């Protein structure tokens, strides 16, 4: 069975974001194929995709390497998110499906419950799922892809302080969903802009080499749920 390049791409991207593959480090097809337990073909395809996304660069005499973004490039990402996330929410108010609303409401209920209990690392995952679902509900594949890619890159370049008021953060999520559910695009845009601006203040630029490496051992690509 041929392992999809998309699964390999996700695994490599996750390791770049986590810091297991360091900025500036070489990415050779043979080493990566062994690391993820795949052939070189999906690795080659995955590296092309990651280069297009900006996670990988090709250097003369060195080949593929993990990119080394500048501080200005990192700052630009936060500015782009400030512009695009409110746009995505406004679009979602017009184009969301009932399935999207069901998932968003479920995430808000769960997030608010966990926040009242004091939060924890699971709240970070819930926050990511919330924003990715909101992006998916905007009805524009290109905007969804851009928003999801932005979140991956920001997670790679920044650490995020735990907000002092996690209950308030999830109340803001609830307000976004309420506006989306009512089809009120301007309200969805406004509350999302305020929420994104507050969240941006908690971001601190990550020092290269100082990230916690959570996936340093060789591992096979997780094939659960992978397509053909």
TORNULUM-489029 format. One record per atom (N, C-alpha, C, O): residue in one letter; x, y, z. Coordinates in pm, whole numbers, padded with zeros to 5 digits, always signed. Each point is the difference from the previous one (the first is absolute). Layout:
# TORNULUM-489029
aXYZ/...
This chain:
# TORNULUM-489029
x+00083-00119+00000/x-00083+00119+00000/x+00088+00125+00000/x+00092+00013+00081/x-00122+00081-00173/x+00078+00122-00010/x-00047+00100+00104/x-00118+00034+00006/x+00211+00013+00077/x-00033+00097+00105/x-00014+00139-00064/x+00091+00044-00070/x-00202+00025+00093/x-00021+00130-00063/x+00105+00102+00042/x+00042+00005+00115/x-00001+00077-00212/x+00096+00106+00030/x-00059+00098+00101/x+00074+00061+00077/x-00207-00046-00075/x-00063+00091+00094/x+00027-00041+00144/x+00023+00085+00086/x-00026-00218-00059/x+00028-00048+00136/x+00145+00028+00038/x+00029+00038+00114/x+00062-00058-00208/x+00141+00026+00025/x+00022+00150+00020/x+00076+00041+00087/x-00144+00039-00169/x+00011+00146+00011/x-00044+00046+00138/x+00066+00084+00062/x-00177-00137-00013/x-00050+00037+00133/x+00101-00036+00108/x+00024+00078+00092/x+00035-00198-00103/x+00096-00045+00100/x+00125+00089+00002/x+00049+00037+00107/x+00002-00003-00225/x+00119+00086-00008/x-00033+00139+00053/x+00077+00058+00076/x-00192-00003-00118/x-00040+00132+00045/x-00014+00004+00152/x+00045+00094+00065/x-00108-00197-00008/x-00017-00005+00146/x+00135+00000+00071/x+00017+00066+00102/x+00081-00139-00157/x+00131-00005+00063/x+00076+00131-00016/x+00079+00037+00088/x-00102+00035-00198/x+00060+00132-00017/x-00058+00097+00103/x+00073+00073+00067/x-00206-00073-00056/x-00067+00091+00094/x+00043-00030+00143/x+00022+00092+00079/x-00009-00221-00044/x+00038-00039+00136/x+00147+00026+00029/x+00041-00001+00116/x+00039+00025-00219/x+00142+00021+00021/x+00084-00126-00007/x+00121+00005+00020/x-00185-00119-00049/x+00076-00124-00011/x+00090+00001-00122/x+00105-00064-00002/x-00146+00137-00101/x+00084+00026-00117/x+00037+00148+00007/x-00085+00086-00022/x+00212-00058+00052/x+00041+00135+00034/x+00008+00090-00122/x+00025-00045-00112/x-00046+00174+00136/x+00013+00099-00106/x+00140-00004-00060/x+00099-00004+00072/x-00094+00006-00203/x+00128-00006-00070/x+00054-00140-00021/x+00095-00019-00076/x-00155-00080+00142/x+00048-00137-00013/x-00030-00061-00137/x-00102+00030-00061/x+00192-00115+00015/x-00019-00066-00130/x-00111-00104+00009/x-00020-00063+00104/x-00051+00047-00214/x-00108-00097-00010/x+00026-00091-00119/x-00042+00029-00112/x+00112-00137+00137/x+00032-00092-00108/x-00109-00106-00013/x-00053-00049+00099/x+00020+00016-00222/x-00108-00095-00025/x+00024-00134+00067/x-00091-00059+00057/x+00214+00011-00065/x+00031-00132+00056/x-00020-00002+00152/x-00059-00094+00053/x+00108+00197+00016/x-00014+00005+00146/x-00147+00014+00040/x-00045-00066+00093/x-00027+00151-00162/x-00141+00019+00032/x-00082-00126-00028/x-00092-00033+00074/x+00125-00036-00182/x-00071-00124-00032/x+00017-00102+00111/x-00094-00070+00036/x+00215+00060+00019/x+00023-00091+00113/x-00073+00047+00124/x-00059-00080+00073/x+00062+00209-00049/x-00062+00057+00121/x-00149-00031+00006/x-00054-00031+00106/x-00013+00042-00221/x-00145-00016-00001/x-00046-00136-00053/x-00120-00026-00010/x+00215-00060-00024/x-00035-00134-00043/x-00072-00005-00133/x-00095-00076-00018/x+00141+00161-00078/x-00063+00007-00131/x+00107-00007-00107/x+00120-00003+00030/x-00164+00002-00156/x+00095+00006-00111/x+00038+00146-00025/x-00055+00091+00061/x+00151-00071-00151/x+00046+00136-00028/x-00099+00079-00085/x+00003+00123-00001/x-00092-00193-00071/x-00091+00069-00091/x-00095+00095+00074/x-00008+00117-00036/x-00066-00164+00140/x-00087+00096+00072/x+00077+00107+00074/x-00051+00110+00021/x+00174-00141+00020/x+00083+00101+00066/x+00032+00112-00098/x-00008+00118+00034/x+00044-00156-00156/x+00034+00100-00103/x-00120+00090-00029/x+00014+00122-00011/x-00132-00183+00000/x-00121+00078-00026/x-00032+00091+00118/x-00040+00115-00018/x+00057-00168+00140/x-00029+00079+00120/x+00093+00121+00010/x-00044+00108+00038/x+00171-00126-00071/x+00095+00112+00007/x-00037+00110-00100/x+00017+00118+00029/x-00068-00156-00146/x-00044+00101-00096/x-00116+00082+00058/x-00003+00123-00012/x-00092-00193+00074/x-00114+00070+00060/x+00046+00093+00112/x-00043+00114+00007/x+00131-00164+00079/x+00048+00080+00113/x+00084+00119-00045/x+00004+00103+00067/x+00063-00117-00181/x+00074+00114-00054/x-00098+00107-00048/x+00022+00119+00021/x-00130-00162-00085/x-00101+00095-00045/x-00066+00071+00117/x-00040+00116-00011/x+00029-00185+00125/x-00062+00058+00120/x+00097+00090+00077/x-00044+00078+00084/x+00174-00088-00112/x+00097+00084+00068/x+00070-00064+00117/x+00076+00066+00071/x-00099-00195-00048/x+00067-00070+00110/x+00137-00053-00042/x+00085-00026+00085/x-00066+00009-00214/x+00123-00061-00053/x+00055+00091-00109/x-00076+00062-00075/x+00208-00055+00066/x+00066+00072-00109/x+00102-00094-00064/x+00051-00091+00065/x-00023+00113-00193/x+00104-00077-00070/x+00122+00090-00019/x-00010+00108-00059/x+00124-00155+00109/x+00122+00079-00007/x+00101-00067-00091/x+00011-00122-00006/x+00062+00205-00064/x+00104-00051-00090/x+00106-00073+00081/x+00049+00050+00101/x-00015-00169-00147/x+00102-00086+00063/x-00047-00066+00129/x+00072-00082+00057/x-00192+00117-00009/x-00048-00060+00125/x-00132-00074-00019/x-00033-00090+00077/x-00041+00126-00178/x-00129-00064-00023/x-00108+00058+00091/x+00007+00116+00039/x-00105-00199-00007/x-00112+00046+00083/x+00044+00020+00144/x+00071-00083+00057/x-00115+00195+00002/x+00030+00033+00140/x-00125+00061+00063/x-00085+00054-00069/x+00077-00065+00201/x-00107+00070+00071/x+00024+00150-00013/x+00112+00047+00015/x-00219+00026-00044/x+00013+00144-00019/x+00041+00069+00129/x-00018-00054+00109/x+00073+00174-00121/x+00040+00082+00114/x-00064+00138-00014/x+00064+00094-00046/x-00190-00081+00086/x-00072+00127-00018/x+00060+00112+00084/x+00052-00023+00110/x-00060+00144-00162/x+00049+00117+00072/x-00107+00050+00097/x-00116-00040-00007/x+00158+00130+00097/x-00095+00059+00093/x-00108+00078-00075/x-00116+00001+00041/x+00154+00065-00151/x-00099+00076-00077/x-00102-00094-00064/x-00119+00031-00003/x+00167-00143-00047/x-00094-00097-00058/x-00097-00052+00106/x-00118-00019-00027/x+00169-00004+00147/x-00086-00046+00109/x-00104+00106+00036/x-00117-00032+00020/x+00160+00159-00012/x-00093+00108+00032/x-00106+00015-00108/x-00116+00030+00030/x+00155-00051-00155/x-00096+00010-00110/x-00111-00104+00013/x-00115+00028-00036/x+00148-00146+00088/x-00101-00104+00015/x-00109+00043+00098/x-00118-00023-00025/x+00157+00084+00136/x-00099+00046+00097/x-00088+00109-00060/x-00121+00004+00025/x+00181+00083-00104/x-00078+00106-00064/x-00099-00058-00101/x-00114+00045-00010/x+00160-00146-00065/x-00089-00065-00097/x-00117-00067+00070/x-00113+00005-00048/x+00141-00067+00163/x-00109-00067+00072/x-00101+00101+00052/x-00120-00027+00001/x+00168+00144+00043/x-00091+00105+00046/x-00097+00044-00109/x-00112+00040+00029/x+00157-00049-00154/x-00085+00039-00112/x-00090-00113-00048/x-00116+00022-00034/x+00172-00144+00030/x-00070-00110-00065/x-00098-00076+00089/x-00103-00046-00049/x+00133+00032+00178/x-00093-00074+00085/x-00136+00069+00011/x-00103-00068-00006/x+00097+00201+00022/x-00132+00066-00002/x-00072-00019-00134/x-00122-00016-00003/x+00196+00019-00106/x-00061-00024-00132/x-00058-00140-00006/x-00111-00020-00050/x+00185-00079+00100/x-00049-00137+00000/x-00127-00015+00082/x-00091-00072-00040/x+00085+00139+00154/x-00119-00008+00086/x-00120+00064-00069/x-00112-00053+00008/x+00134+00167-00075/x-00109+00065-00073/x-00053-00090-00111/x-00121-00009-00022/x+00212-00056-00049/x-00041-00094-00104/x-00075-00118+00060/x-00099-00047-00056/x+00146-00001+00171/x-00065-00114+00064/x-00144+00032+00038/x-00087-00087-00006/x+00061+00212+00044/x-00136+00039+00036/x-00096-00015-00118/x-00120-00019+00020/x+00173+00028-00141/x-00085-00014-00119/x+00001-00139-00059/x-00094-00039-00071/x+00200-00039+00099/x+00018-00124-00075/x+00008-00126+00086/x+00006-00110-00054/x-00007+00124+00187/x+00014-00117+00087/x-00117-00096-00021/x-00109+00039-00042/x+00137-00166+00072/x-00104-00102-00004/x-00044-00031+00142/x+00063+00042+00097/x-00172-00116-00086/x-00045-00042+00133/x+00103-00092+00065/x+00016-00001+00123/x+00053-00078-00205/x+00104-00089+00054/x+00113+00082+00062/x+00050-00035+00107/x-00011+00144-00174/x+00104+00087+00057/x-00046+00058+00133/x+00075+00001+00098/x-00200+00047-00095/x-00052+00060+00124/x-00002-00101+00113/x+00032+00033+00114/x-00070-00155-00144/x-00006-00104+00103/x+00137-00023+00062/x+00013-00011+00122/x+00089+00004-00207/x+00137-00022+00050/x+00047+00122+00079/x+00057-00015+00109/x-00079+00135-00162/x+00045+00121+00068/x-00066+00014+00137/x+00066+00033+00099/x-00196-00058-00093/x-00070+00010+00129/x+00050-00104+00099/x+00013+00027+00119/x+00015-00147-00170/x+00052-00104+00088/x+00136+00036+00055/x+00028-00023+00118/x+00057+00080-00203/x+00133+00041+00046/x-00009+00113+00103/x+00074+00001+00098/x-00166+00093-00120/x-00018+00109+00096/x-00048-00053+00134/x+00051+00040+00105/x-00149-00130-00106/x-00049-00057+00126/x+00111-00071+00076/x+00016+00017+00121/x+00062-00097-00195/x+00108-00074+00063/x+00109+00095+00051/x+00051-00017+00110/x-00017+00117-00191/x+00103+00096+00040/x-00041+00081+00121/x+00081+00023+00090/x-00207+00020-00086/x-00047+00077+00114/x+00000-00084+00127/x+00033+00049+00108/x-00071-00176-00122/x+00001-00089+00116/x+00141-00021+00053/x+00023+00009+00121/x+00072-00035-00212/x+00140-00020+00042/x+00058+00128+00059/x+00075-00004+00096/x-00111+00119-00155/x+00052+00128+00050/x-00047+00026+00142/x+00077+00049+00083/x-00202-00081-00054/x-00052+00020+00137/x+00071-00089+00100/x+00008+00033+00118/x+00043-00147-00166/x+00070-00092+00090/x+00148+00034+00014/x+00074-00069+00071/x-00030+00175-00137/x+00139+00041+00015/x+00085-00016-00123/x+00118+00034+00002/x-00175-00087-00109/x+00074-00010-00125/x+00101-00112-00001/x-00016-00101+00069/x+00122+00120-00147/x+00102-00104-00018/x+00042-00005-00144/x-00050+00076-00084/x+00144-00166+00054/x+00052-00010-00137/x-00108-00038-00100/x+00008+00036-00117/x-00111-00110+00163/x-00105-00039-00093/x-00075+00120-00054/x-00060-00008-00108/x+00061+00121+00181/x-00067+00120-00049/x+00070+00055-00124/x-00064+00057-00088/x+00196-00074+00081/x+00073+00046-00119/x-00046-00079-00122/x-00020+00056-00107/x+00005-00188+00124/x-00045-00082-00111/x-00142+00037-00040/x-00032+00009-00118/x-00054+00013+00217/x-00139+00038-00029/x-00005+00134-00074/x-00080+00019-00091/x+00166+00074+00132/x+00006+00130-00067/x+00040-00017-00146/x-00058+00063-00089/x+00157-00149+00063/x+00042-00026-00137/x-00112-00062-00082/x-00022+00040-00114/x-00049-00137+00172/x-00111-00064-00072/x-00111+00100-00028/x-00060-00002-00107/x+00035+00089+00203/x-00105+00101-00019/x+00032+00088-00121/x-00083+00018-00089/x+00204+00037+00087/x+00035+00093-00106/x+00013-00070-00136/x-00033+00060-00102/x+00078-00184+00100/x+00007-00072-00127/x-00140-00031-00051/x-00025+00009-00120/x-00068-00044+00209/x-00138-00026-00041/x-00065+00128-00050/x-00072-00002-00100/x+00098+00114+00168/x-00053+00128-00045/x+00053+00033-00140/x-00074+00049-00085/x+00202-00075+00063/x+00059+00024-00132/x-00066-00088-00106/x-00027+00046-00111/x+00003-00172+00145/x-00061-00092-00095/x-00143+00039-00035/x-00050-00034-00107/x-00016+00106+00198/x-00141+00035-00022/x-00017+00125-00085/x-00113+00041-00026/x+00223+00021-00020/x-00011+00124-00075/x-00041-00022-00145/x-00033+00096-00070/x+00034-00221+00025/x-00047-00030-00135/x+00096+00037-00110/x-00040+00005-00117/x+00165+00020+00150/x+00102+00035-00099/x+00123-00086+00023/x+00076+00026+00094/x-00054-00129-00176/x+00115-00088+00021/x+00134+00075+00004/x+00088-00035+00079/x-00073+00137-00162/x+00127+00072-00001/x+00020+00080+00129/x+00111+00004+00053/x-00217+00059-00003/x+00011+00075+00126/x+00021-00096+00116/x+00079+00028+00090/x-00151-00141-00090/x+00019-00100+00105/x+00144-00047+00004/x+00061-00006+00107/x-00006-00028-00224/x+00138-00049-00007/x+00098+00105+00052/x+00093-00033+00073/x-00115+00159-00109/x+00088+00107+00045/x-00007+00018+00151/x+00103+00016+00066/x-00224-00019-00009/x-00016+00018+00144/x+00062-00115+00079/x+00066+00023+00101/x-00086-00146-00148/x+00058-00115+00070/x+00153+00005-00008/x+00069-00028+00099/x-00017+00063-00217/x+00145+00010-00016/x+00058+00110+00088/x+00108-00016+00057/x-00180+00128-00045/x+00044+00108+00088/x+00013-00048+00144/x+00098+00031+00068/x-00197-00108-00022/x+00003-00047+00138/x+00118-00095+00022/x+00063+00004+00106/x-00034-00090-00204/x+00116-00090+00011/x+00129+00082+00011/x+00085-00029+00085/x-00070+00128-00170/x+00123+00079+00000/x+00015+00082+00128/x+00109+00012+00055/x-00219+00044-00008/x+00006+00079+00123/x+00037-00090+00118/x+00076+00040+00088/x-00130-00162-00086/x+00037-00095+00106/x+00146-00037-00007/x+00062-00028+00103/x-00004+00029-00222/x+00141-00031-00020/x+00088+00114+00049/x+00105-00024+00059/x-00146+00147-00082/x+00086+00115+00026/x-00022+00066+00136/x+00083+00077+00046/x-00196-00109+00018/x-00032+00068+00126/x-00037-00099+00109/x-00054-00108-00027/x+00084+00146+00151/x-00062-00064+00116/x-00115+00090+00043/x+00002+00120-00023/x-00102-00181+00086/x-00119+00076+00037/x-00021-00012+00150/x-00013-00110+00053/x+00010+00223+00015/x-00027+00001+00143/x-00145-00039+00025/x-00089+00034-00078/x+00066-00107+00186/x-00138-00033+00037/x-00074+00129+00034/x+00047+00077+00083/x-00162-00052-00146/x-00072+00124+00029/x-00040+00007+00147/x-00036-00102+00059/x+00041+00220+00000/x-00034+00012+00142/x-00146-00032+00029/x-00036-00036+00112/x-00049+00049-00214/x-00143-00024+00017/x-00046-00100-00105/x-00057+00038-00103/x+00081-00166+00129/x-00039-00103-00098/x-00151-00008-00012/x-00052-00032-00107/x-00020+00059+00215/x-00147+00000-00006/x-00047+00108-00096/x-00091-00022-00081/x+00153+00140+00089/x-00034+00109-00091/x+00033-00033-00144/x-00074+00037-00091/x+00187-00106+00070/x+00039-00039-00135/x-00107-00089-00064/x-00036+00018-00116/x-00014-00114+00195/x-00101-00090-00055/x-00136+00066-00010/x-00083-00044-00080/x+00058+00147+00159/x-00121+00081-00018/x+00006+00072-00135/x-00101+00013-00068/x+00221+00034+00031/x+00018+00063-00131/x-00025-00101-00112/x-00063+00033-00101/x+00111-00155+00118/x-00029-00104-00099/x-00150-00020-00015/x-00052-00013-00111/x-00018+00012+00225/x-00144-00016-00004/x-00069+00114-00073/x-00096-00023-00074/x+00145+00145+00093/x-00058+00116-00068/x+00021-00008-00150/x-00087+00039-00078/x+00204-00090+00036/x+00027-00018-00143/x-00101-00099-00059/x-00059+00026-00105/x+00040-00139+00173/x-00092-00101-00050/x-00143+00053-00004/x-00073-00029-00095/x+00032+00105+00195/x-00134+00058+00001/x-00022+00089-00123/x-00105-00007-00065/x+00204+00089+00033/x-00012+00088-00117/x-00004-00081-00129/x-00079+00030-00090/x+00163-00131+00082/x+00000-00087-00119/x-00134-00070-00015/x-00053-00010-00111/x-00001-00040+00221/x-00128-00072-00004/x-00113+00091-00046/x-00092-00045-00069/x+00096+00175+00108/x-00105+00094-00039/x+00016+00051-00142/x-00088+00067-00053/x+00202-00099-00009/x+00026+00050-00134/x+00040+00146-00002/x-00013+00067-00103/x+00060-00016+00216/x+00038+00141+00013/x+00149+00016-00030/x+00084-00010+00090/x-00053+00034-00217/x+00139+00006-00043/x+00079+00112+00064/x+00116-00019+00036/x-00178+00138-00022/x+00073+00113+00058/x+00030-00023+00147/x+00108+00033+00047/x-00204-00091+00026/x+00024-00030+00141/x+00108-00107+00013/x+00087+00010+00086/x-00092-00112-00172/x+00101-00106+00004/x+00139+00058-00028/x+00097-00039+00064/x-00089+00132-00160/x+00127+00063-00032/x+00053+00081+00118/x+00119-00005+00032/x-00208+00081+00033/x+00041+00088+00108/x+00049-00077+00122/x+00107+00029+00054/x-00185-00129-00010/x+00040-00073+00121/x+00124-00085-00026/x+00081-00020+00090/x-00066-00030-00213/x+00120-00078-00032/x+00123+00090-00004/x+00108-00040+00043/x-00123+00162-00096/x+00112+00094-00003/x+00048+00033+00141/x+00121+00003+00025/x-00214+00022+00066/x+00037+00030+00139/x+00067-00120+00066/x+00099+00014+00071/x-00155-00132-00095/x+00056-00122+00057/x+00142-00026-00053/x+00089-00035+00078/x-00070+00051-00207/x+00132-00025-00060/x+00102+00101+00048/x+00116-00034+00024/x-00158+00159-00009/x+00092+00104+00050/x+00044-00031+00142/x+00118+00015+00032/x-00210-00058+00055/x+00037-00036+00137/x+00094-00120+00001/x+00098-00003+00075/x-00128-00096-00158/x+00083-00120-00004/x+00141+00031-00048/x+00096-00061+00047/x-00084+00153-00140/x+00132+00035-00056/x+00094+00053+00108/x+00121-00023-00006/x-00176+00093+00103/x+00083+00058+00107/x+00069-00107+00084/x+00099+00029+00067/x-00149-00152-00070/x+00057-00108+00082/x+00112-00074-00072/x+00059-00092+00057/x-00028+00131-00181/x+00101-00070-00078/x+00139+00056+00026/x+00020+00122+00001/x+00076-00211+00020/x+00140+00038+00018/x+00084-00077-00101/x-00016-00121-00016/x+00106+00193-00052/x+00081-00062-00104/x+00083-00113+00058/x+00067+00016+00102/x-00072-00130-00167/x+00073-00117+00046/x+00148+00011-00038/x+00033+00037-00113/x+00054-00068+00208/x+00144+00003-00026/x+00039-00130-00068/x-00023-00107+00056/x+00082+00112-00177/x+00040-00124-00068/x+00089-00086+00088/x+00094+00049+00062/x-00125-00178-00057/x+00079-00093+00078/x-00048-00016+00142/x+00045-00089+00072/x-00139+00179-00029/x-00047-00006+00138/x-00135-00068+00014/x-00050-00017+00110/x-00009-00023-00224/x-00132-00063+00005/x+00010-00138+00063/x+00101-00069-00011/x-00209+00032+00078/x-00007-00134+00058/x-00017-00102-00111/x-00092+00011-00081/x+00178-00108+00077/x-00007-00100-00106/x-00077-00121+00050/x+00050-00080+00080/x-00172+00070-00129/x-00087-00105+00050/x-00002-00124-00088/x-00058-00102+00037/x+00123+00110-00155/x-00006-00114-00090/x+00139-00021-00061/x+00018+00020-00120/x+00077-00059+00199/x+00137-00010-00047/x+00038-00139-00047/x+00100-00015-00070/x-00176-00085+00106/x+00037-00135-00038/x-00054-00034-00138/x-00095+00061-00047/x+00156-00159-00017/x-00050-00046-00128/x-00136-00063+00021/x-00022-00071+00099/x-00069+00096-00191/x-00133-00057+00014/x-00064-00016-00137/x+00030+00075-00093/x-00117-00172+00081/x-00071-00020-00125/x-00115+00099-00009/x-00051+00047+00101/x+00010-00017-00224/x-00113+00088-00022/x-00126-00068+00053/x-00023-00119-00025/x-00058+00195+00099/x-00126-00052+00052/x-00098-00010-00116/x-00037+00101-00060/x-00005-00222+00029/x-00084-00021-00114/x-00149-00007+00035/x-00082-00024-00089/x+00047+00046+00214/x-00142-00006+00036/x-00074+00111-00070/x+00034+00118+00015/x-00135-00154-00090/x-00081+00099-00069/x+00061+00051-00128/x-00057+00089-00063/x+00172-00143+00021/x+00063+00048-00123/x-00078-00049-00119/x-00059-00109+00002/x+00058+00191-00107/x-00071-00037-00121/x+00083-00092-00086/x+00110-00039+00036/x-00167+00006-00153/x+00072-00090-00092/x+00106+00076-00076/x+00071-00058-00082/
